[in-house]
């Protein structure tokens, strides 16, 4: 979330991506940084034990949502 804030502060369009385990933490951190809403995309948790093929599938499944998040303006 700090990376999102730093990028947005520089005028760079950004979005927050994480696994579903971090939904609540991301919201709390965003609010602590002064953001009421952050364009976010969450993929199924866990991700650390996934194969390369599984990670590609997660990325493919999230692509449209990611594109929507970074073209929101």
Secondary structure, 3 states (H helix, E strand, C coil): CHHHHHHHHCCCCCCEEEEHHHHHHHHHHHHHCCCCCCCEEEECCCCCCCCHHHHHHHHHHHHHHHHHHHCCC
